[in-house]
Amino acid sequence: MNDQLEETKDFLQELSEPLYKYISRISPAGLDWVVHIIVKIALLCAVFFVIDFILKVIINSVFRFFHNQEKYPVVNSIYASKITNSIAHFIALLIIGSIHESIFAGALDRTTKFIIRSVNLGMVMIFAGMLYRALTGFRNYFIIKQDFYKIMALNAISETVKILGIFIFSVVGICVIFGIKGTTIVGSLGAITAVLVLVFRDTILGFVTGIHVATSKNMKVGDWVSIPKYNLEGNIAEINLLTTKINNFDKTYSTIPTYDLLTTEIKNLQVMSESNTRRIKKSIYFNINSFKFLGEEDIQRLKEINLIADYLEGKQDELKKEKENLKHKDKIINGRQLTNIGVFRYYAQKYIENDQDVDQDGAMMVRQLDITPQGLPLEIYCFANDSKWEHFEQIQADIFDHLLVASKEFDLQVMQVSVKV
């Protein structure tokens, strides 16, 4: 390899000497070194692109043999992120750095420093690109593995590293171009540290939030979430360093600051989607004035309802036995009695227990809530066996359509509060 480089240097030196003399002869007086630099850079760029093209063809051809993503996930991640191109750039620039002295050797004193700084600046840019592509390669690897929590952590880290990388490589680039020490620039930044902290406040908070979310595994991209603070409900489409994108159910997108994932109440509803169940928690308000004890005629009439016939039969016998030893047993208020609201509550319970659209393994409950000025709330608490929004709403509506109408059979009055506009 060294012998080939030496031969290339000798060839370029022999080729450049006549060209150097010709350019020196036709160049304006005093500006011949400028023309030499331009021609020298053009020649070096031409050599660089030729070597770079050949290296990319060779390296990429080798990587194509490992095209199976499942078998070679690491190799495919490297190839997809184009780190191989950065490697080709780096090798080509090293070759250019070793042979540039062979071109226009006569103008070496005036052009060497400029060319060396140009090559070094190219190295800095290639290293910056290689860092960016390496971070992309890591992300591609975890995408192949479908490890979304690690993707979130890597997003937070990579975005932060990119910002720091831009700053560091910018400082190094300035040092290379002007030939100054990096400590001089870094030392001058000490006075504005507080300003930098204020400028990058959201970046720091986003970085911390991304790490916290990834390690706690509270949520990930694709999760169905609800954010009451912003009145949002939808799927997380993307979590970046500064913003989080939510795909709303109305086909719109909303963005919130990423640090809100750490400081704001967020309901993760993904577990309902994964279990294919969704909670029904809704109340019917009844007029208290419509509540009453059930007489014999009422009980006989309600026995025709299949869901509560056996219940009424058993309760009727039980209450009769209790009343045998009571004084004034003919008075309905003495002893325990059946009420229309109580029997309806039992009916509603049996109805949801026999509804095929209700998850029979989940909690099922019909309960009374605290009395309000609008009446007594009777809450239905259960889980629909389909979490899709449109199906869930249909299941919930079917249950309440039936119960609202069925309440008339029990002589119950549903409250309707009129609002004056």
One Martini backbone bead per residue (centre of mass of N, CA, C, O) as a GRO file, in nm:
protein
  421
    1MET     BB    1   0.059   0.062  -0.022
    2ASN     BB    2   0.306   0.254   0.006
    3ASP     BB    3   0.413   0.210  -0.281
    4GLN     BB    4   0.164   0.322  -0.426
    5LEU     BB    5   0.180   0.607  -0.305
    6GLU     BB    6   0.460   0.677  -0.410
    7GLU     BB    7   0.389   0.645  -0.708
    8THR     BB    8   0.165   0.860  -0.709
    9LYS     BB    9   0.342   1.097  -0.625
   10ASP     BB   10   0.540   1.088  -0.861
   11PHE     BB   11   0.330   1.122  -1.083
   12LEU     BB   12   0.212   1.396  -0.987
   13GLN     BB   13   0.480   1.551  -0.996
   14GLU     BB   14   0.537   1.514  -1.300
   15LEU     BB   15   0.255   1.637  -1.389
   16SER     BB   16   0.274   1.927  -1.232
   17GLU     BB   17   0.521   2.080  -1.338
   18PRO     BB   18   0.419   2.182  -1.617
   19LEU     BB   19   0.163   2.316  -1.499
   20TYR     BB   20   0.307   2.515  -1.314
   21LYS     BB   21   0.465   2.671  -1.533
   22TYR     BB   22   0.217   2.759  -1.698
   23ILE     BB   23   0.066   2.919  -1.474
   24SER     BB   24   0.302   3.113  -1.407
   25ARG     BB   25   0.303   3.247  -1.699
   26ILE     BB   26  -0.024   3.336  -1.710
   27SER     BB   27  -0.019   3.478  -1.454
   28PRO     BB   28  -0.051   3.730  -1.264
   29ALA     BB   29   0.124   3.938  -1.097
   30GLY     BB   30   0.119   3.808  -0.761
   31LEU     BB   31  -0.127   3.567  -0.836
   32ASP     BB   32  -0.015   3.274  -0.876
   33TRP     BB   33  -0.089   3.141  -0.594
   34VAL     BB   34  -0.396   3.149  -0.633
   35VAL     BB   35  -0.412   2.972  -0.884
   36HIS     BB   36  -0.272   2.731  -0.759
   37ILE     BB   37  -0.483   2.674  -0.541
   38ILE     BB   38  -0.724   2.629  -0.725
   39VAL     BB   39  -0.602   2.397  -0.893
   40LYS     BB   40  -0.523   2.214  -0.659
   41ILE     BB   41  -0.810   2.176  -0.544
   42ALA     BB   42  -0.936   2.063  -0.800
   43LEU     BB   43  -0.753   1.813  -0.817
   44LEU     BB   44  -0.814   1.699  -0.534
   45CYS     BB   45  -1.119   1.670  -0.576
   46ALA     BB   46  -1.102   1.474  -0.811
   47VAL     BB   47  -0.949   1.253  -0.660
   48PHE     BB   48  -1.148   1.223  -0.428
   49PHE     BB   49  -1.402   1.135  -0.595
   50VAL     BB   50  -1.278   0.884  -0.720
   51ILE     BB   51  -1.200   0.734  -0.461
   52ASP     BB   52  -1.478   0.750  -0.326
   53PHE     BB   53  -1.636   0.593  -0.540
   54ILE     BB   54  -1.477   0.330  -0.525
   55LEU     BB   55  -1.517   0.273  -0.222
   56LYS     BB   56  -1.828   0.267  -0.220
   57VAL     BB   57  -1.863   0.032  -0.410
   58ILE     BB   58  -1.709  -0.176  -0.243
   59ILE     BB   59  -1.848  -0.152   0.036
   60ASN     BB   60  -2.150  -0.182  -0.058
   61SER     BB   61  -2.112  -0.462  -0.187
   62VAL     BB   62  -2.051  -0.608   0.076
   63PHE     BB   63  -2.317  -0.527   0.236
   64ARG     BB   64  -2.528  -0.666   0.037
   65PHE     BB   65  -2.484  -0.963   0.151
   66PHE     BB   66  -2.645  -0.837   0.426
   67HIS     BB   67  -2.984  -0.810   0.372
   68ASN     BB   68  -3.079  -0.958   0.624
   69GLN     BB   69  -3.243  -0.830   0.892
   70GLU     BB   70  -3.282  -1.073   1.094
   71LYS     BB   71  -2.976  -1.176   1.073
   72TYR     BB   72  -2.851  -0.855   1.013
   73PRO     BB   73  -2.918  -0.584   1.191
   74VAL     BB   74  -2.651  -0.426   1.221
   75VAL     BB   75  -2.563  -0.409   0.924
   76ASN     BB   76  -2.828  -0.275   0.823
   77SER     BB   77  -2.804  -0.020   0.998
   78ILE     BB   78  -2.538   0.080   0.878
   79TYR     BB   79  -2.630   0.093   0.580
   80ALA     BB   80  -2.885   0.280   0.616
   81SER     BB   81  -2.702   0.524   0.750
   82LYS     BB   82  -2.427   0.565   0.576
   83ILE     BB   83  -2.143   0.505   0.711
   84THR     BB   84  -1.982   0.404   0.464
   85ASN     BB   85  -1.948   0.684   0.334
   86SER     BB   86  -1.774   0.805   0.562
   87ILE     BB   87  -1.545   0.605   0.532
   88ALA     BB   88  -1.475   0.680   0.242
   89HIS     BB   89  -1.414   0.977   0.297
   90PHE     BB   90  -1.185   0.932   0.501
   91ILE     BB   91  -0.990   0.772   0.321
   92ALA     BB   92  -0.973   0.978   0.090
   93LEU     BB   93  -0.860   1.213   0.270
   94LEU     BB   94  -0.602   1.071   0.358
   95ILE     BB   95  -0.484   1.049   0.077
   96ILE     BB   96  -0.482   1.350   0.017
   97GLY     BB   97  -0.298   1.427   0.263
   98SER     BB   98  -0.046   1.250   0.138
   99ILE     BB   99  -0.043   1.395  -0.179
  100HIS     BB  100  -0.050   1.717  -0.190
  101GLU     BB  101   0.269   1.773  -0.210
  102SER     BB  102   0.290   1.662  -0.521
  103ILE     BB  103   0.136   1.927  -0.588
  104PHE     BB  104   0.303   2.188  -0.659
  105ALA     BB  105   0.594   2.201  -0.514
  106GLY     BB  106   0.681   2.499  -0.579
  107ALA     BB  107   0.412   2.605  -0.394
  108LEU     BB  108   0.441   2.505  -0.093
  109ASP     BB  109   0.485   2.756   0.093
  110ARG     BB  110   0.182   2.889   0.019
  111THR     BB  111  -0.021   2.614   0.023
  112THR     BB  112   0.004   2.411   0.254
  113LYS     BB  113  -0.156   2.545   0.487
  114PHE     BB  114  -0.428   2.561   0.337
  115ILE     BB  115  -0.459   2.258   0.274
  116ILE     BB  116  -0.440   2.147   0.560
  117ARG     BB  117  -0.689   2.302   0.668
  118SER     BB  118  -0.889   2.179   0.466
  119VAL     BB  119  -0.851   1.884   0.549
  120ASN     BB  120  -0.920   1.920   0.850
  121LEU     BB  121  -1.205   2.029   0.799
  122GLY     BB  122  -1.301   1.774   0.655
  123MET     BB  123  -1.265   1.588   0.899
  124VAL     BB  124  -1.468   1.726   1.084
  125MET     BB  125  -1.716   1.686   0.897
  126ILE     BB  126  -1.699   1.376   0.885
  127PHE     BB  127  -1.725   1.323   1.188
  128ALA     BB  128  -2.002   1.455   1.214
  129GLY     BB  129  -2.146   1.268   1.010
  130MET     BB  130  -2.076   1.003   1.158
  131LEU     BB  131  -2.229   1.065   1.416
  132TYR     BB  132  -2.509   1.102   1.294
  133ARG     BB  133  -2.517   0.816   1.157
  134ALA     BB  134  -2.479   0.649   1.415
  135LEU     BB  135  -2.742   0.735   1.551
  136THR     BB  136  -2.920   0.629   1.321
  137GLY     BB  137  -2.826   0.333   1.344
  138PHE     BB  138  -2.931   0.281   1.628
  139ARG     BB  139  -3.226   0.343   1.562
  140ASN     BB  140  -3.262   0.127   1.340
  141TYR     BB  141  -3.213  -0.116   1.522
  142PHE     BB  142  -3.464  -0.065   1.718
  143ILE     BB  143  -3.674  -0.074   1.492
  144ILE     BB  144  -3.626  -0.367   1.413
  145LYS     BB  145  -3.683  -0.457   1.724
  146GLN     BB  146  -3.920  -0.283   1.847
  147ASP     BB  147  -3.786  -0.071   2.071
  148PHE     BB  148  -3.950   0.203   2.182
  149TYR     BB  149  -3.815   0.289   2.446
  150LYS     BB  150  -3.523   0.311   2.330
  151ILE     BB  151  -3.593   0.515   2.114
  152MET     BB  152  -3.661   0.747   2.305
  153ALA     BB  153  -3.390   0.762   2.446
  154LEU     BB  154  -3.224   0.800   2.184
  155ASN     BB  155  -3.358   1.060   2.094
  156ALA     BB  156  -3.272   1.231   2.335
  157ILE     BB  157  -2.968   1.180   2.306
  158SER     BB  158  -2.922   1.253   2.003
  159GLU     BB  159  -3.023   1.544   2.013
  160THR     BB  160  -2.817   1.636   2.221
  161VAL     BB  161  -2.560   1.548   2.069
  162LYS     BB  162  -2.610   1.724   1.821
  163ILE     BB  163  -2.596   1.996   1.962
  164LEU     BB  164  -2.315   1.953   2.087
  165GLY     BB  165  -2.176   1.884   1.819
  166ILE     BB  166  -2.216   2.154   1.679
  167PHE     BB  167  -2.056   2.314   1.884
  168ILE     BB  168  -1.787   2.157   1.884
  169PHE     BB  169  -1.734   2.155   1.570
  170SER     BB  170  -1.736   2.460   1.544
  171VAL     BB  171  -1.493   2.515   1.722
  172VAL     BB  172  -1.294   2.334   1.568
  173GLY     BB  173  -1.328   2.473   1.293
  174ILE     BB  174  -1.225   2.751   1.381
  175CYS     BB  175  -0.948   2.654   1.474
  176VAL     BB  176  -0.858   2.542   1.197
  177ILE     BB  177  -0.889   2.795   1.018
  178PHE     BB  178  -0.727   3.007   1.232
  179GLY     BB  179  -0.519   2.868   1.431
  180ILE     BB  180  -0.651   2.817   1.717
  181LYS     BB  181  -0.731   2.770   2.037
  182GLY     BB  182  -0.986   2.614   2.206
  183THR     BB  183  -0.951   2.748   2.492
  184THR     BB  184  -1.018   3.035   2.407
  185ILE     BB  185  -1.318   2.989   2.336
  186VAL     BB  186  -1.415   2.839   2.590
  187GLY     BB  187  -1.331   3.062   2.794
  188SER     BB  188  -1.527   3.286   2.671
  189LEU     BB  189  -1.800   3.114   2.756
  190GLY     BB  190  -1.820   3.144   3.070
  191ALA     BB  191  -1.988   3.423   3.082
  192ILE     BB  192  -2.251   3.268   2.914
  193THR     BB  193  -2.382   3.023   3.066
  194ALA     BB  194  -2.659   3.128   3.161
  195VAL     BB  195  -2.765   3.184   2.876
  196LEU     BB  196  -2.743   2.892   2.771
  197VAL     BB  197  -2.941   2.768   2.974
  198LEU     BB  198  -3.186   2.934   2.881
  199VAL     BB  199  -3.184   2.849   2.582
  200PHE     BB  200  -3.165   2.518   2.677
  201ARG     BB  201  -3.407   2.443   2.858
  202ASP     BB  202  -3.593   2.259   2.678
  203THR     BB  203  -3.369   2.059   2.608
  204ILE     BB  204  -3.313   1.955   2.893
  205LEU     BB  205  -3.603   1.869   2.962
  206GLY     BB  206  -3.636   1.675   2.719
  207PHE     BB  207  -3.410   1.484   2.798
  208VAL     BB  208  -3.516   1.398   3.075
  209THR     BB  209  -3.793   1.297   2.976
  210GLY     BB  210  -3.697   1.080   2.778
  211ILE     BB  211  -3.555   0.907   2.991
  212HIS     BB  212  -3.796   0.864   3.181
  213VAL     BB  213  -3.995   0.734   2.981
  214ALA     BB  214  -3.809   0.495   2.899
  215THR     BB  215  -3.761   0.377   3.192
  216SER     BB  216  -4.070   0.367   3.294
  217LYS     BB  217  -4.281   0.283   3.067
  218ASN     BB  218  -4.553   0.466   3.032
  219MET     BB  219  -4.473   0.532   2.727
  220LYS     BB  220  -4.527   0.540   2.360
  221VAL     BB  221  -4.519   0.504   2.045
  222GLY     BB  222  -4.877   0.461   1.974
  223ASP     BB  223  -5.019   0.554   2.207
  224TRP     BB  224  -5.315   0.595   2.388
  225VAL     BB  225  -5.406   0.930   2.479
  226SER     BB  226  -5.485   1.162   2.754
  227ILE     BB  227  -5.509   1.539   2.779
  228PRO     BB  228  -5.677   1.751   2.973
  229LYS     BB  229  -5.524   2.025   2.951
  230TYR     BB  230  -5.572   2.010   2.610
  231ASN     BB  231  -5.801   1.832   2.509
  232LEU     BB  232  -5.667   1.540   2.439
  233GLU     BB  233  -5.703   1.262   2.190
  234GLY     BB  234  -5.464   1.001   2.107
  235ASN     BB  235  -5.176   0.932   1.920
  236ILE     BB  236  -4.848   0.879   1.935
  237ALA     BB  237  -4.620   0.982   1.679
  238GLU     BB  238  -4.397   1.170   1.840
  239ILE     BB  239  -4.070   1.192   2.021
  240ASN     BB  240  -3.893   1.464   2.100
  241LEU     BB  241  -3.697   1.690   2.250
  242LEU     BB  242  -3.930   1.933   2.231
  243THR     BB  243  -4.161   1.757   2.086
  244THR     BB  244  -4.502   1.626   2.077
  245LYS     BB  245  -4.694   1.415   1.870
  246ILE     BB  246  -5.051   1.418   1.806
  247ASN     BB  247  -5.297   1.191   1.686
  248ASN     BB  248  -5.595   1.270   1.627
  249PHE     BB  249  -5.928   1.156   1.574
  250ASP     BB  250  -5.976   1.418   1.363
  251LYS     BB  251  -5.707   1.420   1.174
  252THR     BB  252  -5.515   1.572   1.363
  253TYR     BB  253  -5.244   1.774   1.487
  254SER     BB  254  -5.051   1.782   1.791
  255THR     BB  255  -4.840   1.994   1.996
  256ILE     BB  256  -4.613   1.937   2.267
  257PRO     BB  257  -4.421   1.962   2.518
  258THR     BB  258  -4.217   1.720   2.635
  259TYR     BB  259  -4.211   1.808   2.944
  260ASP     BB  260  -4.522   1.742   2.988
  261LEU     BB  261  -4.482   1.432   3.040
  262LEU     BB  262  -4.380   1.510   3.348
  263THR     BB  263  -4.606   1.757   3.446
  264THR     BB  264  -4.860   1.611   3.324
  265GLU     BB  265  -5.160   1.481   3.292
  266ILE     BB  266  -5.166   1.134   3.176
  267LYS     BB  267  -5.363   0.911   2.988
  268ASN     BB  268  -5.320   0.566   2.941
  269LEU     BB  269  -5.521   0.376   2.697
  270GLN     BB  270  -5.371   0.121   2.578
  271VAL     BB  271  -5.480  -0.114   2.755
  272MET     BB  272  -5.759  -0.115   2.619
  273SER     BB  273  -5.662  -0.187   2.336
  274GLU     BB  274  -5.510  -0.454   2.412
  275SER     BB  275  -5.781  -0.578   2.561
  276ASN     BB  276  -6.047  -0.482   2.411
  277THR     BB  277  -6.138  -0.261   2.630
  278ARG     BB  278  -6.405  -0.036   2.771
  279ARG     BB  279  -6.520   0.200   2.971
  280ILE     BB  280  -6.831   0.231   3.150
  281LYS     BB  281  -6.932   0.567   3.284
  282LYS     BB  282  -7.272   0.621   3.357
  283SER     BB  283  -7.563   0.832   3.415
  284ILE     BB  284  -7.889   0.836   3.571
  285TYR     BB  285  -8.144   1.070   3.636
  286PHE     BB  286  -8.371   1.074   3.910
  287ASN     BB  287  -8.675   1.132   4.037
  288ILE     BB  288  -8.757   1.119   4.368
  289ASN     BB  289  -9.077   1.147   4.340
  290SER     BB  290  -9.091   0.849   4.183
  291PHE     BB  291  -9.059   0.703   4.436
  292LYS     BB  292  -9.157   0.363   4.552
  293PHE     BB  293  -9.354   0.132   4.670
  294LEU     BB  294  -9.441  -0.201   4.616
  295GLY     BB  295  -9.709  -0.358   4.523
  296GLU     BB  296  -9.876  -0.632   4.430
  297GLU     BB  297  -9.938  -0.532   4.146
  298ASP     BB  298  -9.654  -0.448   4.071
  299ILE     BB  299  -9.518  -0.724   4.111
  300GLN     BB  300  -9.690  -0.885   3.909
  301ARG     BB  301  -9.612  -0.715   3.665
  302LEU     BB  302  -9.289  -0.751   3.691
  303LYS     BB  303  -9.285  -1.071   3.658
  304GLU     BB  304  -9.287  -1.051   3.334
  305ILE     BB  305  -8.990  -1.003   3.376
  306ASN     BB  306  -8.742  -1.222   3.331
  307LEU     BB  307  -8.487  -1.104   3.488
  308ILE     BB  308  -8.688  -1.063   3.775
  309ALA     BB  309  -8.879  -1.294   3.856
  310ASP     BB  310  -8.715  -1.462   4.065
  311TYR     BB  311  -8.646  -1.229   4.251
  312LEU     BB  312  -8.940  -1.151   4.329
  313GLU     BB  313  -9.023  -1.422   4.442
  314GLY     BB  314  -8.812  -1.438   4.667
  315LYS     BB  315  -8.871  -1.164   4.804
  316GLN     BB  316  -9.166  -1.205   4.869
  317ASP     BB  317  -9.128  -1.447   5.064
  318GLU     BB  318  -8.929  -1.310   5.259
  319LEU     BB  319  -9.115  -1.068   5.345
  320LYS     BB  320  -9.355  -1.232   5.455
  321LYS     BB  321  -9.200  -1.371   5.689
  322GLU     BB  322  -9.117  -1.104   5.835
  323LYS     BB  323  -9.431  -0.998   5.876
  324GLU     BB  324  -9.565  -1.207   6.072
  325ASN     BB  325  -9.430  -1.052   6.349
  326LEU     BB  326  -9.577  -0.794   6.283
  327LYS     BB  327  -9.713  -0.502   6.337
  328HIS     BB  328  -9.900  -0.372   6.111
  329LYS     BB  329  -9.857  -0.540   5.830
  330ASP     BB  330 -10.045  -0.374   5.631
  331LYS     BB  331  -9.836  -0.165   5.648
  332ILE     BB  332  -9.596  -0.089   5.415
  333ILE     BB  333  -9.365   0.050   5.599
  334ASN     BB  334  -9.341  -0.207   5.746
  335GLY     BB  335  -9.059  -0.302   5.694
  336ARG     BB  336  -8.949  -0.447   5.429
  337GLN     BB  337  -8.921  -0.319   5.086
  338LEU     BB  338  -9.005  -0.271   4.767
  339THR     BB  339  -8.861  -0.077   4.506
  340ASN     BB  340  -8.842   0.068   4.205
  341ILE     BB  341  -8.535   0.147   4.218
  342GLY     BB  342  -8.426  -0.125   4.323
  343VAL     BB  343  -8.534  -0.309   4.094
  344PHE     BB  344  -8.402  -0.153   3.866
  345ARG     BB  345  -8.113  -0.198   3.957
  346TYR     BB  346  -8.128  -0.506   3.921
  347TYR     BB  347  -8.205  -0.503   3.626
  348ALA     BB  348  -7.952  -0.355   3.521
  349GLN     BB  349  -7.753  -0.569   3.618
  350LYS     BB  350  -7.871  -0.809   3.453
  351TYR     BB  351  -7.846  -0.678   3.176
  352ILE     BB  352  -7.530  -0.650   3.163
  353GLU     BB  353  -7.478  -0.957   3.228
  354ASN     BB  354  -7.646  -1.033   2.939
  355ASP     BB  355  -7.449  -0.873   2.767
  356GLN     BB  356  -7.241  -0.944   2.493
  357ASP     BB  357  -7.093  -0.644   2.491
  358VAL     BB  358  -6.997  -0.729   2.774
  359ASP     BB  359  -6.749  -0.778   2.991
  360GLN     BB  360  -6.748  -1.064   3.204
  361ASP     BB  361  -6.453  -1.016   3.351
  362GLY     BB  362  -6.539  -0.755   3.446
  363ALA     BB  363  -6.664  -0.499   3.595
  364MET     BB  364  -7.006  -0.496   3.746
  365MET     BB  365  -7.211  -0.197   3.806
  366VAL     BB  366  -7.488  -0.068   4.007
  367ARG     BB  367  -7.505   0.269   4.136
  368GLN     BB  368  -7.527   0.503   4.385
  369LEU     BB  369  -7.514   0.839   4.417
  370ASP     BB  370  -7.511   1.139   4.503
  371ILE     BB  371  -7.726   1.368   4.570
  372THR     BB  372  -7.880   1.605   4.358
  373PRO     BB  373  -8.057   1.865   4.220
  374GLN     BB  374  -8.118   1.655   3.967
  375GLY     BB  375  -8.091   1.398   4.152
  376LEU     BB  376  -8.050   1.049   4.119
  377PRO     BB  377  -7.769   0.871   4.053
  378LEU     BB  378  -7.733   0.600   3.815
  379GLU     BB  379  -7.462   0.392   3.780
  380ILE     BB  380  -7.280   0.259   3.505
  381TYR     BB  381  -7.041  -0.017   3.550
  382CYS     BB  382  -6.828  -0.113   3.276
  383PHE     BB  383  -6.719  -0.327   2.992
  384ALA     BB  384  -6.642  -0.317   2.681
  385ASN     BB  385  -6.551  -0.561   2.412
  386ASP     BB  386  -6.477  -0.278   2.252
  387SER     BB  387  -6.234  -0.016   2.180
  388LYS     BB  388  -6.362   0.102   1.955
  389TRP     BB  389  -6.510   0.390   1.926
  390GLU     BB  390  -6.767   0.329   1.755
  391HIS     BB  391  -6.843   0.066   1.909
  392PHE     BB  392  -6.857   0.177   2.194
  393GLU     BB  393  -7.082   0.387   2.147
  394GLN     BB  394  -7.293   0.180   2.061
  395ILE     BB  395  -7.300   0.009   2.317
  396GLN     BB  396  -7.369   0.238   2.515
  397ALA     BB  397  -7.630   0.334   2.375
  398ASP     BB  398  -7.789   0.067   2.393
  399ILE     BB  399  -7.804   0.053   2.700
  400PHE     BB  400  -7.943   0.339   2.750
  401ASP     BB  401  -8.184   0.310   2.573
  402HIS     BB  402  -8.309   0.080   2.734
  403LEU     BB  403  -8.310   0.198   3.029
  404LEU     BB  404  -8.476   0.454   2.975
  405VAL     BB  405  -8.731   0.300   2.883
  406ALA     BB  406  -8.758   0.084   3.116
  407SER     BB  407  -8.820   0.285   3.353
  408LYS     BB  408  -9.129   0.309   3.292
  409GLU     BB  409  -9.208   0.023   3.411
  410PHE     BB  410  -9.125   0.156   3.716
  411ASP     BB  411  -9.221   0.455   3.748
  412LEU     BB  412  -8.990   0.634   3.636
  413GLN     BB  413  -8.822   0.957   3.641
  414VAL     BB  414  -8.648   1.137   3.424
  415MET     BB  415  -8.433   1.385   3.425
  416GLN     BB  416  -8.493   1.733   3.302
  417VAL     BB  417  -8.295   2.010   3.237
  418SER     BB  418  -8.371   2.329   3.187
  419VAL     BB  419  -8.238   2.582   2.968
  420LYS     BB  420  -8.183   2.920   2.970
  421VAL     BB  421  -8.112   3.157   2.694
   0.00000   0.00000   0.00000
